[in-house]
Amino acid sequence: MMKLIRQITTTEKTPMDDRIRTGGICTSELSNLPPLRNVKWRGFGGCLNEAGIAALDMLPPSLRNSILDDLFLPERMGLNFCRLPIGANDYALEWYSCDETSEDYSLRDFSIARDKHFVLRYAEEALARNPNIEFFASPWSPPSWMKEPARYCGGHIRSTPEVLSAYARYLMKWLRAYEEEGIHVSILLPQNEWASDNIYPTCLWTGEMMREFIAKYLGPALETSGLTTELWLGTINGTGTLGGPGSRYNEYTNIVLDDPEAFRHIRGVAYQWEGKAALRPSVESYPELEYMQSENECGDGSNSWEYANYVFELMRLYITGGVCAYCYWNAVLPKGGESSWGWKQNSMITTERGTAHREYEYYIFYHAAGFVRRGAQVLRLSGRMSGNAFGFINPDGTHVIVIQNPFPYEKSISYEGASCTLMPRSVTTLLFSDTTEAPFSQS
């Protein structure tokens, strides 16, 4: 029989209320089913964008450090699976790549000098607080001269051997340059949202183009590089801005994985946005691979309670769907969340005139990231409220259940013999142990 050792509740009015609520007649029982596959958790994280570190730099030093502590210290939220952009993304301060010298196939002018002021420094700040952070990385666009037309937004890769070979070497140079700065990148993704054609840094790839690039150029380059970085397929966003029916599982995922020469280089697949519809067929067809959610859907800058609950539902969809990691988008942005390209997005924390505010999504994310440890086993839950819950068993034996009560009334539940009451319209973390003393540790 399990014992409930902590209950942490967030409502629209009250975040992270840490008290056990007993009483009420139990109407819903949660229990464990045998897992369909053994998923070991690699972590929760966020993308370390230029806009985020720039916003932090505008704060008083003590507040800036406090926010970084809250995000990355293992005894707090403990973000430990973070994304790095290779060159500019849509939350860079402006367009750049690591080599904009036209036709520089030898990559003589390659440089990460700009990164040292922004993204690399952000990663160093995170690592100083949590040396066990695992990083993954992707480009949003190759250097503009490698594309047709030769610009950073939209267009597609020039699929000539000369360009594809240079681009594979470009990505290897970036990985090595970061390694030399003390930042090991565990996972490389060849392209962010390769179904997306937009006004910010983007690049279109067909499944056939990606298959050739991985099989003939990128896979072999990484294999002979001496690096221990894994190659994953992604990030796949489904239909994206290209329109058309379906999840694009066959057009983007299956067409690459079905090729033996490409498949032998790939260790996992990363999905985001509309790509979530392709997660299930991927897991069912290729259970030997790992999967991640690589970018949390980002709202419109209003940071509403309603959208925070949608973020919880996204987390549940991916975690119960087979991923081993979940990545938020911008952890920190100025209030309003406006990008360099003119639209607004949500963030965990917003800054304004030297102050900072923790938004609802900060607390929703904390409900999972602050309590689930790397190496946890993902649970398969059953019961009437299982459609509003996900769970883990931590390496120390603690069971972590994160559950949403969407109803305007209290809901009493039980889990493995222990019961409690959920507040109306709330998100709650429940910690259970089968020992008399709580084994839970934030380390």
C-alpha positions in Angstrom: 0.0 0.0 0.0 1.3 3.4 -1.0 1.3 6.5 1.4 0.6 10.0 0.1 3.5 12.1 1.3 2.9 15.4 -0.5 0.2 17.1 -2.5 1.0 20.3 -4.3 -1.9 22.2 -6.0 -2.1 25.1 -8.4 -5.3 26.9 -9.2 -5.9 30.1 -11.1 -5.7 32.1 -7.8 -3.2 30.0 -5.8 0.0 28.4 -7.1 1.9 25.5 -5.6 -0.2 25.1 -2.4 1.7 22.4 -0.5 -0.8 20.5 1.7 -2.5 17.2 1.7 -6.3 17.4 1.2 -8.2 14.5 2.7 -11.9 13.8 3.0 -14.7 13.3 0.5 -16.1 10.2 -1.0 -13.6 8.6 -3.4 -15.3 8.5 -6.8 -12.2 7.8 -9.0 -9.5 5.3 -8.6 -6.1 5.4 -10.5 -4.1 2.3 -10.9 -1.1 1.1 -12.9 -1.2 -1.2 -15.9 1.7 -3.2 -17.3 3.7 -0.8 -19.5 3.5 -1.4 -23.3 7.1 -0.4 -23.6 9.8 0.5 -21.0 10.4 4.3 -21.2 13.2 5.7 -19.1 12.9 9.4 -18.6 15.7 11.7 -19.9 14.4 15.0 -18.7 12.4 18.2 -18.9 13.9 21.4 -20.3 13.6 24.5 -22.4 15.2 26.1 -25.5 18.0 28.6 -24.7 17.3 31.4 -27.1 19.0 34.8 -27.6 15.8 36.6 -26.5 15.8 34.8 -23.2 19.3 35.7 -22.1 18.9 39.2 -23.4 15.8 39.6 -21.2 17.6 38.3 -18.2 20.5 40.7 -18.8 18.1 43.6 -18.4 17.3 42.6 -14.8 19.2 43.5 -11.6 21.9 40.9 -11.0 20.3 39.5 -7.9 16.9 38.9 -9.6 18.6 37.6 -12.7 20.5 35.0 -10.7 17.4 34.1 -8.7 15.5 33.3 -11.9 18.4 31.2 -13.3 18.6 29.4 -9.9 14.8 28.7 -10.0 15.0 27.2 -13.5 18.1 25.1 -13.3 19.1 24.2 -9.8 18.4 20.5 -9.2 16.6 21.3 -5.9 14.2 23.7 -7.7 12.7 23.2 -11.1 15.9 21.5 -12.2 15.6 21.8 -16.0 18.0 19.1 -17.3 17.2 18.4 -21.0 17.7 21.7 -22.9 17.7 22.7 -26.5 20.2 24.9 -28.3 19.7 26.6 -31.7 22.4 26.2 -34.3 22.5 29.8 -35.7 19.4 32.0 -35.6 15.9 30.9 -34.8 12.7 32.9 -34.5 13.7 34.1 -31.0 17.2 35.2 -32.0 17.7 39.0 -31.9 18.3 39.0 -35.7 19.3 36.6 -38.5 22.8 35.1 -38.4 24.6 31.8 -39.2 28.0 30.6 -38.4 29.3 31.2 -41.9 27.6 33.7 -44.2 30.5 33.9 -46.7 29.0 32.9 -50.0 30.2 29.6 -51.5 32.6 29.0 -48.6 32.6 25.2 -49.1 35.8 24.9 -47.1 34.1 26.7 -44.2 37.1 28.9 -43.7 35.0 31.6 -42.2 33.0 29.4 -39.8 32.7 31.0 -36.3 30.6 30.8 -33.2 31.8 34.2 -31.9 28.3 35.5 -31.7 27.1 32.5 -29.6 29.7 33.5 -26.9 27.6 36.6 -26.2 24.2 34.9 -26.1 23.4 31.2 -26.6 26.7 29.7 -25.4 26.7 32.0 -22.4 23.1 31.0 -21.5 24.2 27.3 -21.7 27.1 28.1 -19.4 24.9 29.8 -16.9 22.6 26.7 -16.9 25.5 24.3 -16.5 27.0 26.3 -13.6 23.8 25.5 -11.7 23.2 22.0 -13.0 26.3 20.2 -14.4 24.1 17.2 -15.5 22.1 19.1 -18.1 21.8 17.1 -21.4 21.7 19.4 -24.5 20.2 18.7 -27.9 20.5 21.0 -30.9 19.1 21.8 -34.3 19.4 24.5 -37.0 16.4 26.5 -38.1 18.1 27.3 -41.4 21.5 26.5 -43.0 23.6 29.4 -44.1 21.6 31.4 -46.6 24.0 30.6 -49.5 23.3 26.9 -49.1 19.6 27.5 -50.0 17.5 28.2 -53.0 16.6 31.0 -53.0 19.7 32.3 -51.1 17.9 33.8 -48.1 17.4 32.7 -44.5 13.5 32.5 -44.6 11.7 29.9 -46.5 13.3 28.2 -49.5 14.9 24.8 -49.5 18.4 23.3 -49.3 20.4 23.1 -52.5 20.6 19.4 -52.8 23.9 19.2 -54.7 26.7 16.9 -53.3 28.9 19.9 -52.8 26.4 21.7 -50.7 25.2 18.7 -48.7 28.8 17.7 -47.9 29.6 21.2 -46.8 26.5 21.4 -44.6 27.3 18.1 -42.9 30.8 19.4 -42.1 29.3 22.7 -40.9 27.2 20.9 -38.4 30.2 18.8 -37.2 32.2 22.1 -36.8 29.4 23.5 -34.7 29.3 20.4 -32.4 33.1 20.5 -32.0 33.2 24.2 -31.3 30.7 23.8 -28.5 32.6 20.8 -27.2 35.7 22.9 -27.0 33.8 25.5 -25.0 32.7 22.8 -22.5 29.2 22.2 -23.9 28.6 18.6 -24.9 25.6 18.2 -27.2 24.1 14.7 -26.7 21.6 14.8 -29.7 21.8 16.5 -33.1 18.6 17.1 -35.1 19.2 18.0 -38.7 16.5 20.6 -39.2 13.8 22.4 -37.1 10.3 22.0 -38.6 11.3 20.9 -42.0 7.6 21.3 -43.2 7.6 25.0 -42.3 8.0 27.9 -44.8 7.8 31.2 -42.9 9.2 34.7 -42.6 11.7 33.8 -39.8 14.7 31.3 -40.3 13.3 28.2 -41.9 14.2 25.7 -44.5 12.1 23.2 -46.4 13.2 19.6 -46.9 11.3 16.7 -48.4 11.5 13.3 -46.9 13.5 12.1 -49.9 16.0 15.0 -49.4 16.4 14.3 -45.7 16.8 10.6 -46.3 19.7 11.3 -48.8 21.3 13.8 -46.5 21.3 11.5 -43.5 22.3 8.3 -45.4 25.1 9.8 -47.6 26.4 12.9 -45.7 25.3 13.7 -42.2 25.3 10.1 -40.8 28.7 9.2 -42.1 30.1 12.6 -41.0 28.9 12.0 -37.5 30.0 8.4 -37.5 33.6 9.3 -38.3 33.8 12.5 -36.3 34.9 10.9 -33.0 31.9 12.7 -31.3 29.5 10.8 -29.0 26.5 12.9 -30.2 23.5 10.9 -31.2 21.6 11.6 -34.5 17.8 11.9 -34.2 15.3 12.6 -36.9 13.5 15.9 -36.5 12.1 18.2 -35.6 9.0 17.1 -37.4 6.0 19.4 -37.2 3.6 17.5 -39.4 1.7 19.5 -42.0 3.2 22.8 -40.9 2.6 25.7 -43.3 2.5 23.4 -46.3 -1.1 22.4 -45.7 -2.6 19.2 -47.0 -4.2 16.3 -45.1 -2.7 13.8 -42.7 0.1 13.9 -40.1 2.9 13.5 -42.7 4.1 10.4 -40.9 4.7 8.7 -44.2 6.0 11.8 -46.0 8.5 12.8 -43.3 9.2 10.0 -40.8 8.5 6.7 -42.4 10.2 7.5 -45.7 13.5 8.1 -43.9 13.3 5.3 -41.3 12.3 2.8 -44.0 15.7 3.3 -45.7 18.3 0.9 -44.1 21.2 3.3 -44.8 19.5 6.2 -43.2 17.9 4.2 -40.3 21.2 2.8 -39.1 22.4 6.3 -38.1 19.2 7.3 -36.3 18.6 6.8 -32.5 15.3 8.6 -32.1 12.7 11.0 -33.5 11.6 14.4 -32.3 8.1 15.8 -32.7 6.5 19.1 -32.0 3.3 21.0 -32.9 1.2 19.1 -35.6 3.8 16.4 -35.5 2.1 15.0 -32.4 -0.3 13.2 -34.7 2.6 11.1 -36.0 3.9 10.1 -32.6 1.7 7.0 -32.1 2.4 5.4 -35.5 6.1 6.0 -35.0 6.2 4.4 -31.6 4.1 1.4 -32.8 6.2 0.9 -35.9 9.7 1.6 -34.4 9.5 0.8 -30.7 13.3 0.3 -30.6 13.8 4.1 -31.1 13.5 6.8 -28.5 11.1 9.8 -28.9 11.0 13.3 -27.6 8.7 16.3 -27.6 11.1 19.0 -28.8 9.1 22.3 -28.6 6.1 23.2 -26.4 3.3 25.0 -28.3 3.7 28.6 -27.4 0.5 30.5 -27.3 0.0 34.2 -28.1 1.8 36.1 -25.3 -1.2 36.4 -23.1 0.0 33.7 -20.7 -3.6 32.8 -19.7 -4.8 30.1 -17.3 -6.7 28.5 -20.0 -3.6 28.1 -22.2 -1.6 26.8 -19.2 -4.1 24.0 -18.9 -3.7 23.3 -22.6 0.0 23.0 -21.9 -0.7 20.4 -19.3 -2.8 18.5 -21.8 0.0 18.6 -24.3 2.4 17.2 -21.7 0.0 14.4 -21.0 -0.4 13.6 -24.7 3.3 13.3 -25.3 4.3 11.6 -22.0 1.6 8.9 -22.2 2.3 8.6 -26.0 5.9 7.4 -25.5 8.4 10.2 -25.3 11.4 10.2 -23.0 11.8 14.0 -22.8 9.7 17.1 -23.0 11.0 20.6 -23.9 9.4 23.9 -23.2 10.0 26.8 -25.6 11.0 30.2 -24.1 11.5 30.0 -20.4 12.0 33.8 -20.2 10.8 36.6 -22.4 10.0 40.3 -22.0 6.3 40.9 -21.2 4.2 40.3 -24.3 6.7 37.8 -25.7 7.2 39.6 -29.1 9.8 38.0 -31.4 12.2 39.8 -33.8 9.8 38.8 -36.5 6.7 40.4 -34.9 4.5 37.9 -33.2 3.9 37.2 -29.5 4.4 34.0 -27.6 4.1 32.7 -24.0 6.9 32.0 -21.6 7.3 30.6 -18.1 8.7 34.0 -16.8 8.1 37.5 -18.1 10.2 40.5 -17.5 9.3 44.2 -17.5 11.2 47.3 -16.4 13.6 45.4 -14.2 11.0 43.1 -12.6 10.0 39.5 -13.3 6.7 37.6 -13.0 6.2 33.9 -12.9 3.4 33.0 -15.3 0.9 30.1 -15.0 3.0 27.9 -17.3 6.0 28.2 -15.0 3.9 26.5 -12.3 2.3 23.9 -14.6 5.8 22.9 -15.8 7.2 22.9 -12.3 4.5 20.3 -11.3 6.3 17.8 -13.5 9.9 19.0 -13.9 10.4 19.9 -10.2 9.6 16.3 -9.0 10.4 13.8 -11.8 14.0 12.6 -11.9 16.1 11.4 -14.8 15.9 7.7 -15.1 12.3 7.6 -13.9 10.0 5.0 -15.4 6.9 6.3 -17.2 3.8 4.8 -15.8 0.7 3.5 -17.7 -2.3 4.6 -15.7 -5.9 3.4 -15.8 -9.1 4.6 -14.2 -11.8 7.3 -14.9 -9.3 10.2 -14.2 -6.4 8.6 -16.1 -7.3 10.8 -19.1 -6.3 13.8 -17.0 -3.1 12.4 -15.5 0.4 11.1 -16.2 2.8 9.4 -13.8 6.4 8.2 -13.1 8.3 6.1 -10.6 11.5 7.9 -9.7 14.8 6.0 -9.2 14.3 6.4 -5.4 11.0 4.6 -5.6 8.7 7.6 -5.2 5.6 7.6 -7.4 4.8 11.0 -9.0 1.3 11.6 -10.3 0.5 14.9 -12.0 -3.3 15.3 -12.5 -5.7 17.9 -13.8 -9.1 18.4 -12.3 -11.0 20.2 -15.1 -14.3 20.3 -13.2 -15.7 23.3 -11.2 -16.1 21.0 -8.2 -13.8 18.9 -6.0 -12.8 15.5 -7.2 -11.8 12.7 -4.8 -9.4 10.1 -6.1 -7.3 7.2 -4.8 -4.1 5.7 -6.0 -2.6 2.4 -4.8 -4.7 2.5 -1.5 -4.1 6.2 -0.7 -6.7 8.9 -1.3 -7.0 12.7 -1.5 -9.3 15.4 -2.8 -8.4 17.6 -5.8 -9.4 21.3 -5.8 -11.8 22.5 -8.5 -10.1 23.5 -11.8 -6.6 22.6 -10.6 -3.4 20.9 -11.5 -1.9 18.8 -8.7 1.3 16.8 -8.1 0.9 13.8 -5.8 4.0 12.1 -4.3 3.5 8.6 -3.0 5.9 6.2 -1.2 5.6 2.7 0.2 7.9 3.5 3.1 7.0 5.1 6.4 9.6 7.9 5.8 9.4 10.0 2.6 12.3 8.9 0.3 11.7 11.8 -2.0 14.8 13.9 -2.7 15.2 17.0 -4.9 18.8 16.0 -5.9 
